[in-house]
Amino acid sequence: MTLLDELLADLDAESALLRDVVAPLDAEGWATDTPAPGWDVATQVAHLLWTDEAATLAARSHLDRAPWDALVLAGTTDPAGFVDAAARELAALPPEDLLARWDDARGALAEALRALPEGQRMPWFGPPMSAASMVTARFMETWAHSLDVFDALGLDAEPTDRLRHVAHIGVRTRGFSFVTHGLPVPDAEPRVTLTAPSGAVWTWGPDDAAESVTGSALDFCRLVTQRVHRADTALVAVGPGADAWLDVAQCFAGPAGAGRAAR
């Protein structure tokens, strides 16, 4: 099994958790408000569907660039509201049609990524991405939006060590977090030490770093996806740069998010 196969298997597993929760919902359940203002359960799933379809166009752009370019052009008139509007439009589909289209989109995306020539990157709304990076990003978004759905429905999802994908993106986007908030990136790279759900210890950064971030992987992943306020985590930052990072951490593309209010 290749790395891409392993990543796609993890994405399938995470997607199945969400699908199993939403599939039995009635109309009222699909209309349940989630912690994201203005987004109900249907909108959360619709957003994942839209992004999967967009990613498929990007992955196939080496064969035909026109559909991807048309999508990007459509978003230039309202960059801030374009994605939200697309999600709300898809959310109006009957739930069974929405789920069927999401199933098709996930299958098409996997096929397109496997067909991407080795070493080639695909265009995206940020920097170009490799197939592995795209799957990791889709995993991060699926996990984060699933949290919103589970929260809305009063459910607790058991965390797994698949969270390492989210944690890795969270660490890799440290510089982006500062830039998107209009702040200079601190020079000192911190040592990040996280405890996985299984009890394993994951680390990033120099062994001899003067600054550090430590805590649970779940807390870190919820923070970098802005699903929790820093004050509601047990993360510990040592050093001014590491401390500032936890205040602005954001691993998803786009403008600086408002984050969640402290509980």
Backbone torsions as a table, in degrees:
resi	resn	phi	psi	omega
1	MET	NA	129.8	179.7
2	THR	-79.1	168.6	176.2
3	LEU	-59.0	-41.7	180.0
4	LEU	-62.1	-41.4	178.2
5	ASP	-61.1	-42.1	-179.9
6	GLU	-64.6	-42.5	179.3
7	LEU	-64.9	-42.7	179.1
8	LEU	-65.1	-35.5	177.4
9	ALA	-65.0	-40.4	177.1
10	ASP	-66.2	-39.7	177.4
11	LEU	-63.4	-42.4	177.9
12	ASP	-60.5	-43.0	-179.1
13	ALA	-63.8	-41.9	-179.3
14	GLU	-69.8	-38.3	178.3
15	SER	-64.2	-38.9	-178.8
16	ALA	-63.1	-34.7	178.2
17	LEU	-60.2	-45.3	-179.9
18	LEU	-69.4	-44.4	-177.4
19	ARG	-60.9	-41.2	-179.5
20	ASP	-63.9	-28.9	-179.9
21	VAL	-78.3	-41.3	-173.2
22	VAL	-87.3	-24.8	-175.0
23	ALA	-56.6	-41.0	-177.9
24	PRO	-81.8	-2.7	-174.4
25	LEU	-66.9	146.4	171.9
26	ASP	-87.3	-176.7	-175.9
27	ALA	-59.7	-38.0	179.3
28	GLU	-65.2	-39.2	178.4
29	GLY	-63.4	-43.3	179.0
30	TRP	-64.4	-26.7	-178.3
31	ALA	-90.9	6.0	180.0
32	THR	-65.2	129.4	178.2
33	ASP	-67.5	141.0	177.4
34	THR	-107.0	172.7	-179.5
35	PRO	-61.8	-19.3	176.4
36	ALA	-77.9	116.9	-175.8
37	PRO	-53.7	126.9	177.0
38	GLY	82.9	1.0	-178.7
39	TRP	-114.1	122.1	172.7
40	ASP	-95.4	-175.5	-177.8
41	VAL	-58.4	-43.7	-179.3
42	ALA	-60.3	-39.5	-179.3
43	THR	-66.0	-37.9	178.6
44	GLN	-61.0	-47.7	179.7
45	VAL	-66.7	-40.1	180.0
46	ALA	-62.7	-36.3	177.8
47	HIS	-63.9	-42.1	177.3
48	LEU	-62.7	-41.4	178.1
49	LEU	-60.2	-50.4	-176.9
50	TRP	-60.3	-43.2	-177.5
51	THR	-68.7	-35.7	175.5
52	ASP	-63.3	-41.9	179.1
53	GLU	-66.7	-38.2	176.7
54	ALA	-64.3	-41.5	179.8
55	ALA	-64.4	-34.4	178.0
56	THR	-65.7	-41.5	176.0
57	LEU	-60.9	-40.4	179.5
58	ALA	-65.5	-42.3	-178.5
59	ALA	-67.4	-26.8	179.9
60	ARG	-94.5	2.1	-174.1
61	SER	-66.2	-20.1	177.1
62	HIS	-71.2	-17.2	176.5
63	LEU	-94.8	-38.6	-178.8
64	ASP	-153.0	106.7	-174.6
65	ARG	-78.2	-22.5	-170.6
66	ALA	-58.3	-48.3	-178.8
67	PRO	-60.1	-39.2	178.2
68	TRP	-66.4	-45.3	179.9
69	ASP	-61.3	-37.2	179.2
70	ALA	-65.5	-39.1	178.4
71	LEU	-64.2	-45.5	179.2
72	VAL	-62.5	-42.3	179.4
73	LEU	-62.1	-38.8	-179.5
74	ALA	-63.2	-26.9	-178.3
75	GLY	-87.2	-7.1	-176.3
76	THR	-72.0	-23.7	-178.2
77	THR	-72.7	-30.2	179.9
78	ASP	-149.3	73.4	-175.7
79	PRO	-56.2	-37.4	-175.9
80	ALA	-71.8	-37.4	-174.2
81	GLY	-102.1	-5.1	-174.2
82	PHE	-59.4	-50.2	-176.1
83	VAL	-68.1	-42.9	179.3
84	ASP	-62.0	-41.8	-179.3
85	ALA	-63.9	-39.6	179.3
86	ALA	-64.8	-40.6	179.4
87	ALA	-64.5	-41.9	-178.7
88	ARG	-68.0	-34.3	177.8
89	GLU	-65.3	-45.3	179.3
90	LEU	-68.9	-30.4	-179.3
91	ALA	-65.0	-17.4	179.4
92	ALA	-78.0	-9.5	177.5
93	LEU	-64.9	151.2	170.8
94	PRO	-56.9	141.7	-175.3
95	PRO	-52.1	-40.5	-178.5
96	GLU	-66.7	-34.1	176.9
97	ASP	-71.9	-38.2	178.2
98	LEU	-61.7	-45.9	179.8
99	LEU	-66.5	-41.4	179.7
100	ALA	-63.0	-40.1	-179.9
101	ARG	-70.0	-35.4	176.6
102	TRP	-65.4	-42.4	176.6
103	ASP	-56.5	-46.7	179.9
104	ASP	-63.0	-40.1	-177.9
105	ALA	-65.2	-41.4	179.4
106	ARG	-65.0	-40.3	177.7
107	GLY	-65.6	-42.5	-179.8
108	ALA	-65.8	-38.0	179.9
109	LEU	-64.9	-45.2	178.9
110	ALA	-59.5	-43.4	179.7
111	GLU	-63.4	-42.1	-178.7
112	ALA	-67.8	-38.1	180.0
113	LEU	-69.4	-38.3	178.0
114	ARG	-66.5	-27.1	-178.6
115	ALA	-87.5	-6.6	-180.0
116	LEU	-67.3	128.9	-179.5
117	PRO	-55.6	140.2	-177.2
118	GLU	-57.6	131.7	178.9
119	GLY	85.2	-7.1	-178.4
120	GLN	-89.1	141.1	177.2
121	ARG	-103.2	153.6	179.9
122	MET	-107.3	151.9	177.3
123	PRO	-68.9	154.1	174.7
124	TRP	-152.0	179.6	-177.1
125	PHE	-72.1	-18.3	170.7
126	GLY	-112.0	-142.2	177.6
127	PRO	-64.2	153.5	175.3
128	PRO	-56.8	151.0	-173.9
129	MET	-127.3	148.0	171.2
130	SER	-79.7	169.1	178.1
131	ALA	-61.3	-43.5	-179.5
132	ALA	-64.0	-41.2	179.4
133	SER	-64.8	-38.5	179.2
134	MET	-64.0	-44.2	179.3
135	VAL	-63.5	-40.4	178.9
136	THR	-62.6	-41.0	177.6
137	ALA	-65.0	-40.2	178.7
138	ARG	-67.2	-33.6	175.5
139	PHE	-63.7	-47.2	-179.2
140	MET	-57.1	-47.0	-179.1
141	GLU	-66.5	-40.5	179.3
142	THR	-61.7	-44.8	179.6
143	TRP	-63.6	-45.1	-176.9
144	ALA	-65.9	-44.5	-179.3
145	HIS	-72.3	-28.1	173.4
146	SER	-63.7	-39.1	177.2
147	LEU	-56.7	-42.7	179.5
148	ASP	-61.9	-42.5	-179.5
149	VAL	-66.6	-47.3	-179.6
150	PHE	-60.8	-41.0	179.1
151	ASP	-61.9	-44.6	-178.8
152	ALA	-62.1	-34.7	-176.8
153	LEU	-92.8	3.7	178.7
154	GLY	71.7	31.6	-177.9
155	LEU	-111.6	152.3	174.7
156	ASP	-114.3	122.1	177.4
157	ALA	-90.6	131.9	178.5
158	GLU	-71.7	118.4	-179.4
159	PRO	-68.1	149.3	178.9
160	THR	-125.9	170.3	178.1
161	ASP	-72.5	-1.1	170.5
162	ARG	-64.0	-14.6	177.3
163	LEU	-58.9	-18.1	-180.0
164	ARG	-56.1	-33.4	178.7
165	HIS	-61.1	-44.1	-179.3
166	VAL	-68.4	-43.6	179.8
167	ALA	-60.0	-40.8	-179.2
168	HIS	-62.2	-45.4	177.4
169	ILE	-62.6	-40.3	179.9
170	GLY	-58.7	-41.3	178.6
171	VAL	-70.6	-43.8	-176.8
172	ARG	-64.6	-25.1	-176.0
173	THR	-98.3	18.8	179.0
174	ARG	-56.1	-49.9	-179.6
175	GLY	-62.3	-42.4	179.0
176	PHE	-58.8	-37.9	-178.7
177	SER	-58.1	-42.0	178.8
178	PHE	-71.3	-44.8	-176.9
179	VAL	-61.1	-43.3	-176.8
180	THR	-69.0	-18.0	174.9
181	HIS	-96.6	6.3	178.6
182	GLY	72.2	29.8	-177.1
183	LEU	-117.1	151.1	176.0
184	PRO	-69.4	146.9	179.7
185	VAL	-84.0	123.0	178.3
186	PRO	-59.2	142.9	-178.9
187	ASP	-69.2	-37.4	-173.6
188	ALA	-73.2	117.8	175.9
189	GLU	-82.6	123.8	-177.1
190	PRO	-81.3	159.0	169.3
191	ARG	-86.4	124.8	179.8
192	VAL	-108.4	122.6	179.9
193	THR	-126.7	115.2	-175.0
194	LEU	-123.5	143.4	176.7
195	THR	-96.5	120.0	-177.7
196	ALA	-73.6	162.7	175.8
197	PRO	-54.1	-32.8	-179.7
198	SER	-77.1	-11.6	-174.7
199	GLY	100.1	-9.4	176.1
200	ALA	-64.3	156.9	179.3
201	VAL	-111.5	126.4	179.5
202	TRP	-109.5	139.2	-179.4
203	THR	-134.5	149.5	173.4
204	TRP	-140.0	153.6	175.0
205	GLY	91.4	171.6	-176.0
206	PRO	-63.9	140.9	177.1
207	ASP	-61.2	-33.9	-175.1
208	ASP	-101.3	21.7	-178.9
209	ALA	-59.8	141.3	179.4
210	ALA	-78.2	-20.9	-179.5
211	GLU	-116.7	157.9	-175.7
212	SER	-155.6	159.5	170.5
213	VAL	-131.7	127.8	179.4
214	THR	-134.3	154.4	177.3
215	GLY	152.4	-163.0	-179.2
216	SER	-82.9	146.0	177.4
217	ALA	-62.5	-35.9	-179.7
218	LEU	-63.3	-46.2	177.7
219	ASP	-59.4	-45.5	-178.1
220	PHE	-62.9	-44.6	-178.3
221	CYS	-66.5	-39.3	177.0
222	ARG	-65.7	-35.1	-179.6
223	LEU	-70.1	-47.6	-175.8
224	VAL	-70.3	-21.2	173.3
225	THR	-92.6	4.7	178.7
226	GLN	56.8	44.2	174.8
227	ARG	-103.3	4.1	178.3
228	VAL	-155.7	150.2	174.5
229	HIS	-80.4	145.8	-179.0
230	ARG	-54.5	-37.4	-177.6
231	ALA	-63.6	-19.2	-178.9
232	ASP	-98.7	18.0	174.4
233	THR	-117.2	169.1	175.5
234	ALA	-108.1	21.4	179.3
235	LEU	-67.0	141.9	-179.6
236	VAL	-119.3	123.4	177.5
237	ALA	-109.9	133.4	176.3
238	VAL	-118.5	121.2	-178.9
239	GLY	107.1	147.4	-175.7
240	PRO	-64.5	-38.1	-179.9
241	GLY	-68.1	-43.1	178.6
242	ALA	-64.9	-39.5	179.9
243	ASP	-65.0	-43.1	178.9
244	ALA	-65.2	-35.0	-179.8
245	TRP	-60.0	-45.0	-177.5
246	LEU	-65.7	-19.1	177.2
247	ASP	-78.9	-23.3	-174.8
248	VAL	-123.1	5.6	-173.4
249	ALA	-52.8	131.3	-179.5
250	GLN	-157.6	118.2	-176.4
251	CYS	-104.1	1.6	179.9
252	PHE	-104.9	152.0	-178.4
253	ALA	-70.9	162.1	177.9
254	GLY	110.3	-179.7	-179.6
255	PRO	-65.6	165.8	-179.6
256	ALA	-57.8	125.2	179.6
257	GLY	-79.5	157.9	-179.8
258	ALA	-77.9	-19.3	-178.8
259	GLY	74.6	-172.6	-179.1
260	ARG	-107.9	147.6	177.5
261	ALA	-71.1	150.0	178.0
262	ALA	-68.9	143.5	178.0
263	ARG	-90.1	NA	NA
